[in-house]
């Protein structure tokens, strides 16, 4: 449904002053007959390093529009498994995640506790059903991913590091008309990465569309479609500056469709 019915519209300024924003189900969930829309007006939600995520969402039938988010120890926006029917529109996320130091043990970045830094995401989905992300700008995490080549040699260390989006999905994911932009100083592991590559429920899972996006600067994949790939489509995207364009291993169920994309200037 392109224009769901809106039951109430809440200015972000009326519910947020500083720190982490919690959008809980009891307070903010709408329903299929009336969604809740929370609208920003240019103010920043600044999670700094105060909590794991700058924005935590457990609500359903909710629209986050014109959000500007930075910070979060790991994530900018975290959507819990209780979320269904969520839209993130015309929003910006930047400056999320850990920085760390390069480990001599395996060439990956580790935090102050020695944990390998991986999958810190501008938007992290933890088992979400029906999500639309549209006309957003996710860029410049605090950290970066390691290269496949540590100290100039190939040590078979898979890149680990931040993502623009991390996908654990129950299906129904639409990602369209967004810019997911890293840089040589702040490279993604995968621009969009999925959980459980070898499972039917893995990654986008089913019934998902990714189109009209620009995805740039990853040391591994532009995007992982790995997993169920049941009616998952990736088309009309521009992809630049990555080791691999699209990963489709494994395709556990299928079918998936990849067409009319531009891949240019590949390389980690």
PETADA-V101133 format. One record per residue. N is the residue number from 0. RES is the residue in one letter. D_FIRST is the distance of its C-alpha to the first C-alpha in whole Angstrom. Layout:
# PETADA-V101133
n: (N;N)
res: (RES;RES)
d_first: (D_FIRST;D_FIRST)
This chain:
# PETADA-V101133
n: (0;1;2;3;4;5;6;7;8;9;10;11;12;13;14;15;16;17;18;19;20;21;22;23;24;25;26;27;28;29;30;31;32;33;34;35;36;37;38;39;40;41;42;43;44;45;46;47;48;49;50;51;52;53;54;55;56;57;58;59;60;61;62;63;64;65;66;67;68;69;70;71;72;73;74;75;76;77;78;79;80;81;82;83;84;85;86;87;88;89;90;91;92;93;94;95;96;97;98;99;100;101;102;103;104;105;106;107;108;109;110;111;112;113;114;115;116;117;118;119;120;121;122;123;124;125;126;127;128;129;130;131;132;133;134;135;136;137;138;139;140;141;142;143;144;145;146;147;148;149;150;151;152;153;154;155;156;157;158;159;160;161;162;163;164;165;166;167;168;169;170;171;172;173;174;175;176;177;178;179;180;181;182;183;184;185;186;187;188;189;190;191;192;193;194;195;196;197;198;199;200;201;202;203;204;205;206;207;208;209;210;211;212;213;214;215;216;217;218;219;220;221;222;223;224;225;226;227;228;229;230;231;232;233;234;235;236;237;238;239;240;241;242;243;244;245;246;247;248;249;250;251;252;253;254;255;256;257;258;259;260;261;262;263;264;265;266;267)
res: (X;X;X;X;X;X;X;X;X;X;X;X;X;X;X;X;X;X;X;X;X;X;X;X;X;X;X;X;X;X;X;X;X;X;X;X;X;X;X;X;X;X;X;X;X;X;X;X;X;X;X;X;X;X;X;X;X;X;X;X;X;X;X;X;X;X;X;X;X;X;X;X;X;X;X;X;X;X;X;X;X;X;X;X;X;X;X;X;X;X;X;X;X;X;X;X;X;X;X;X;X;X;X;X;X;X;X;X;X;X;X;X;X;X;X;X;X;X;X;X;X;X;X;X;X;X;X;X;X;X;X;X;X;X;X;X;X;X;X;X;X;X;X;X;X;X;X;X;X;X;X;X;X;X;X;X;X;X;X;X;X;X;X;X;X;X;X;X;X;X;X;X;X;X;X;X;X;X;X;X;X;X;X;X;X;X;X;X;X;X;X;X;X;X;X;X;X;X;X;X;X;X;X;X;X;X;X;X;X;X;X;X;X;X;X;X;X;X;X;X;X;X;X;X;X;X;X;X;X;X;X;X;X;X;X;X;X;X;X;X;X;X;X;X;X;X;X;X;X;X;X;X;X;X;X;X;X;X;X;X;X;X;X;X;X;X;X;X)
d_first: (0;4;6;6;9;12;15;18;18;21;23;24;28;28;27;29;32;33;33;30;27;26;23;23;22;24;24;20;18;15;14;11;12;13;12;15;15;18;20;23;25;27;29;29;28;32;32;35;37;36;34;32;29;29;25;25;21;21;19;15;12;13;13;16;17;20;22;25;26;30;32;32;34;32;28;26;23;24;21;22;22;21;17;14;11;12;11;15;15;18;20;23;25;29;32;31;33;37;39;42;45;46;48;51;50;47;46;43;42;43;42;45;45;46;42;40;38;34;31;31;27;25;22;23;21;23;21;18;15;11;12;11;14;14;17;19;23;25;28;32;32;36;37;37;37;40;41;42;46;48;51;50;51;48;48;45;43;40;38;37;35;32;28;25;23;24;22;22;19;18;16;12;13;12;15;15;17;19;23;25;28;31;35;38;39;36;35;32;33;30;27;25;26;25;27;29;29;31;29;26;24;25;23;20;20;18;15;14;14;17;17;19;20;24;26;30;33;33;36;34;31;28;26;26;24;27;26;24;22;21;18;18;18;20;21;21;23;26;28;31;34;34;36;34;30;28;29;29;31;31;28;29;27;25;24;23;22;24;25;25;26;29;31;34;37;36;39;39)
